Amino acid sequence: MEAMRKAFLKIPHWVNSITARKYNSSEMATNYKRYDKPNSLARRLKSKKCEVCGTITDELHMHHVKRLKDLTGRNEFELMMMAKRRKSLALCPECFDKAHE
């Protein structure tokens, strides 16, 4: 009896007894939106394509900055990040080395 009372107390006061049975069931489970947009990190890595030169490679490196406001536009990589409003770029090893010069 005590367990039922505790379970009932977890249900908001606005839920009636019929809805209460559904409230604890899997029917009320939240459907989460899947974030798989074209600019998502996973999709950019799966493409295996450098975002600067377009080279197809199995070895991509992520170039990133902490804050977008830290970008000054001093090179093509920063200009691209500013234009795309992203803090990261998927780069081939050659472009990654150029970005860190």
C-alpha positions, 0 to 999 in steps of 0.5 A: 500500500505504501509503495502505491501511495509513493508512486501516486504522489509522483504523478502530477495533481492535474492527472486524473485516475484514467490518465494516471494508468497511461502516465506510467506506461510506455505509451507516454514515452517521449519521442526524441527528435533525431538530429542528423542534419547535413552539418552534423559532426557524424555526417561530416566524418562519414563523408570522408571528404575534406571541407576545404579542398574536397579530397576524399580520405579515410583519415580526417582531422577535426580542426576546432576553436573554443569560441566563434568570437575568437576567430579573426579571419586571418586565414582561409580556414577561419573565414570558412568557419565564420561563414558557416558559423561553426567551430569545427572543420573536418580536414584532410591531413594536409589542410590540417597541417596548413591550418596549424601553421 
